[in-house]
Amino acid sequence: MFNNKPIGIFDSGVGGTSIWKEIHTLLPFENTIYLADSKNAPYGYKSVDEIISLSIKNTELLLEMGCKIIVVACNTATTNAISILRKQFNVPIIGIEPAIKPAALKTQSKNIGILATKGTLNSNLFITTSGEVTNDISIIEVIGEGLVPLIEKGNINNEETILLLKRYLQPMLKANIDYLVLGCSHYPYLIPLLKELLPEKVSIIDSGEAIARQTKNILELYNLASLSKENPKLEFYSNSDIKTIQLFLRDYSDKVSVKYRSF
Ligand code: DGL
């Protein structure tokens, strides 16, 4: 059994392309459709109800487009809406959550930092997960206010971004963290800058690779994997200016299609 239908991926904007890259690397022959809901970014300051209804809208469109599985490439949407999506839709739904547990297992200093949106840090799912980390470990939570709008404009190394990151890292460095968890799929685009700002002993963890592995496992488990060895169709739709998404996909420009679409 095999299935050539596309994998559907959505995010509040361009950030989830960091997850798409991991998925495409691991599953290079799978067709994919990516929705960047940039018109509604950032999700991180919206109410839980708004995040749920935007997530439903994106999922419905991907299913109308024939997707066989949905990857919620957004921590904010996952932590606030995934249980509703799983109840409402009859396809496998994979979500992305901050990698608190792997960081907690590895930390030597017993202090880990997490940078995420307000919506993720305040979600019941995140509060439950972080509550399961043993209490000899301190989690320094910082809201990355303003980072998503900057990344949506492609500003991953300008003065404003540097100043914000310095401010957000300060309490973490003061607490002697040795792991920084990136709890937002936009933030992997800040890794080069973060590496410049962080001491070498601090490792950065994001969840992209783990999500790609999980996607592969679930496709195999449900007999949904494609057996094709042909060039896949890699479609991207943004409901805002497509310049930034094109910028983040520039290494793939010869094989992807990027279009504006209202949704
Ligand atoms: N990429 C989204 C996430 O992972 C950004 C959220 C937002 O739009 O605020 O949380």
Residues whose N, C-alpha, C, O or C-beta is under 5 A from the ligand:
A	BS01	DGL	D11 S12 G15 A41 P42 Y43 G44 A73 C74 N75 T76 T117 V148 G183 C184 S185 H186
